[in-house]
């Protein structure tokens, strides 16, 4: 990304970026909400070993924006969002981490 994160968000009209951390279970995640104009933001969750936190943020933003256009083109009344969890899914994914992630999403009150 050539521009700082907030400049990128302004340029592409992002609504929200949430950085999530739960040290007790090792959760580090990014929730990117591009648009809720057509309805609550939705999109999948990707767990990946990113080279840096910035790379994870960029990936979440890029994917969330893509979801906005995908749902709009399909005529689905949903907004675009995406979550990335930083970690190796083969060794870091466990129930405690996923439950902590669920609590983070729940704090958004249905926006995602």
C-alpha positions as YAML, in Angstrom:
chain: A
units: angstrom
residues:
- id: 1
  name: UNK
  ca: [0.00, 0.00, 0.00]
- id: 2
  name: UNK
  ca: [1.48, 3.31, -1.03]
- id: 3
  name: UNK
  ca: [-0.66, 5.47, 1.27]
- id: 4
  name: UNK
  ca: [-1.18, 5.28, 5.03]
- id: 5
  name: UNK
  ca: [-4.09, 3.12, 6.14]
- id: 6
  name: UNK
  ca: [-6.47, 5.97, 6.98]
- id: 7
  name: UNK
  ca: [-5.77, 7.65, 3.63]
- id: 8
  name: UNK
  ca: [-6.53, 4.35, 1.89]
- id: 9
  name: UNK
  ca: [-9.75, 4.02, 3.87]
- id: 10
  name: UNK
  ca: [-10.79, 7.56, 2.95]
- id: 11
  name: UNK
  ca: [-9.94, 7.05, -0.73]
- id: 12
  name: UNK
  ca: [-12.09, 3.91, -0.99]
- id: 13
  name: UNK
  ca: [-14.76, 5.07, 1.48]
- id: 14
  name: UNK
  ca: [-14.29, 2.40, 4.13]
- id: 15
  name: UNK
  ca: [-16.57, 2.53, 7.12]
- id: 16
  name: UNK
  ca: [-14.55, 0.80, 9.80]
- id: 17
  name: UNK
  ca: [-11.38, -1.08, 10.63]
- id: 18
  name: UNK
  ca: [-11.22, -2.99, 13.91]
- id: 19
  name: UNK
  ca: [-8.00, -4.42, 15.29]
- id: 20
  name: UNK
  ca: [-8.64, -7.28, 17.69]
- id: 21
  name: UNK
  ca: [-6.31, -8.69, 20.32]
- id: 22
  name: UNK
  ca: [-6.81, -11.27, 23.05]
- id: 23
  name: UNK
  ca: [-3.41, -12.09, 24.51]
- id: 24
  name: UNK
  ca: [-4.82, -14.84, 26.72]
- id: 25
  name: UNK
  ca: [-5.61, -17.03, 23.70]
- id: 26
  name: UNK
  ca: [-3.23, -15.54, 21.11]
- id: 27
  name: UNK
  ca: [-5.90, -13.88, 18.99]
- id: 28
  name: UNK
  ca: [-4.72, -11.15, 16.62]
- id: 29
  name: UNK
  ca: [-7.32, -10.25, 14.01]
- id: 30
  name: UNK
  ca: [-8.49, -7.51, 11.69]
- id: 31
  name: UNK
  ca: [-12.14, -6.81, 10.88]
- id: 32
  name: UNK
  ca: [-12.59, -4.56, 7.86]
- id: 33
  name: UNK
  ca: [-16.01, -3.13, 7.01]
- id: 34
  name: UNK
  ca: [-16.12, -1.43, 3.65]
- id: 35
  name: UNK
  ca: [-19.82, -0.64, 3.32]
- id: 36
  name: UNK
  ca: [-23.13, -1.22, 5.02]
- id: 37
  name: UNK
  ca: [-25.15, 0.81, 2.49]
- id: 38
  name: UNK
  ca: [-27.09, -2.24, 1.28]
- id: 39
  name: UNK
  ca: [-27.18, -4.08, 4.61]
- id: 40
  name: UNK
  ca: [-24.89, -5.47, 7.30]
- id: 41
  name: UNK
  ca: [-21.35, -6.18, 6.17]
- id: 42
  name: UNK
  ca: [-20.58, -9.80, 5.55]
- id: 43
  name: UNK
  ca: [-17.71, -11.79, 4.19]
- id: 44
  name: UNK
  ca: [-15.59, -14.72, 5.15]
- id: 45
  name: UNK
  ca: [-12.80, -15.17, 7.63]
- id: 46
  name: UNK
  ca: [-9.27, -15.94, 6.51]
- id: 47
  name: UNK
  ca: [-6.63, -17.27, 8.89]
- id: 48
  name: UNK
  ca: [-3.15, -16.86, 7.50]
- id: 49
  name: UNK
  ca: [0.46, -16.38, 8.51]
- id: 50
  name: UNK
  ca: [1.12, -12.84, 7.36]
- id: 51
  name: UNK
  ca: [4.63, -11.42, 7.12]
- id: 52
  name: UNK
  ca: [3.49, -8.34, 9.06]
- id: 53
  name: UNK
  ca: [0.46, -6.81, 10.72]
- id: 54
  name: UNK
  ca: [0.37, -4.21, 7.94]
- id: 55
  name: UNK
  ca: [0.09, -6.99, 5.36]
- id: 56
  name: UNK
  ca: [-2.87, -8.45, 7.28]
- id: 57
  name: UNK
  ca: [-4.59, -5.06, 7.42]
- id: 58
  name: UNK
  ca: [-4.08, -4.47, 3.70]
- id: 59
  name: UNK
  ca: [-5.44, -7.93, 2.88]
- id: 60
  name: UNK
  ca: [-8.54, -7.40, 5.03]
- id: 61
  name: UNK
  ca: [-9.24, -4.01, 3.45]
- id: 62
  name: UNK
  ca: [-8.74, -5.29, -0.08]
- id: 63
  name: UNK
  ca: [-10.96, -8.33, 0.47]
- id: 64
  name: UNK
  ca: [-13.72, -6.32, 2.21]
- id: 65
  name: UNK
  ca: [-13.92, -3.88, -0.67]
- id: 66
  name: UNK
  ca: [-14.18, -6.78, -3.08]
- id: 67
  name: UNK
  ca: [-17.07, -8.23, -1.07]
- id: 68
  name: UNK
  ca: [-19.00, -4.95, -1.37]
- id: 69
  name: UNK
  ca: [-18.84, -5.12, -5.15]
- id: 70
  name: UNK
  ca: [-19.51, -8.87, -5.24]
- id: 71
  name: UNK
  ca: [-22.74, -8.54, -3.23]
- id: 72
  name: UNK
  ca: [-23.87, -5.45, -5.15]
- id: 73
  name: UNK
  ca: [-23.29, -7.20, -8.51]
- id: 74
  name: UNK
  ca: [-25.19, -10.26, -7.30]
- id: 75
  name: UNK
  ca: [-28.13, -8.13, -6.15]
- id: 76
  name: UNK
  ca: [-27.71, -9.27, -2.55]
- id: 77
  name: UNK
  ca: [-28.68, -6.75, 0.14]
- id: 78
  name: UNK
  ca: [-25.48, -7.10, 2.13]
- id: 79
  name: UNK
  ca: [-22.49, -4.88, 2.66]
- id: 80
  name: UNK
  ca: [-18.87, -5.83, 2.23]
- id: 81
  name: UNK
  ca: [-16.61, -6.92, 5.03]
- id: 82
  name: UNK
  ca: [-13.82, -9.34, 5.71]
- id: 83
  name: UNK
  ca: [-11.91, -10.73, 8.66]
- id: 84
  name: UNK
  ca: [-8.35, -11.94, 8.77]
- id: 85
  name: UNK
  ca: [-6.93, -13.77, 11.74]
- id: 86
  name: UNK
  ca: [-3.16, -13.66, 11.98]
- id: 87
  name: UNK
  ca: [-1.84, -17.15, 12.60]
- id: 88
  name: UNK
  ca: [-1.15, -20.55, 11.17]
- id: 89
  name: UNK
  ca: [-4.47, -22.39, 10.80]
- id: 90
  name: UNK
  ca: [-2.70, -25.75, 11.07]
- id: 91
  name: UNK
  ca: [-1.31, -25.06, 14.52]
- id: 92
  name: UNK
  ca: [-2.88, -21.91, 15.98]
- id: 93
  name: UNK
  ca: [-6.59, -22.53, 15.37]
- id: 94
  name: UNK
  ca: [-8.37, -23.80, 18.47]
- id: 95
  name: UNK
  ca: [-11.70, -23.43, 20.23]
- id: 96
  name: UNK
  ca: [-10.55, -20.75, 22.68]
- id: 97
  name: UNK
  ca: [-9.19, -18.56, 19.88]
- id: 98
  name: UNK
  ca: [-12.35, -18.94, 17.78]
- id: 99
  name: UNK
  ca: [-14.60, -18.18, 20.75]
- id: 100
  name: UNK
  ca: [-12.58, -15.03, 21.51]
- id: 101
  name: UNK
  ca: [-12.91, -14.05, 17.86]
- id: 102
  name: UNK
  ca: [-16.68, -14.61, 18.05]
- id: 103
  name: UNK
  ca: [-16.87, -12.28, 21.05]
- id: 104
  name: UNK
  ca: [-15.05, -9.59, 19.06]
- id: 105
  name: UNK
  ca: [-17.51, -9.91, 16.18]
- id: 106
  name: UNK
  ca: [-20.43, -9.88, 18.61]
- id: 107
  name: UNK
  ca: [-19.27, -6.51, 19.97]
- id: 108
  name: UNK
  ca: [-20.10, -5.02, 16.56]
- id: 109
  name: UNK
  ca: [-23.80, -5.48, 17.31]
- id: 110
  name: UNK
  ca: [-24.77, -7.00, 13.96]
- id: 111
  name: UNK
  ca: [-22.85, -4.54, 11.82]
- id: 112
  name: UNK
  ca: [-20.77, -7.51, 10.59]
...
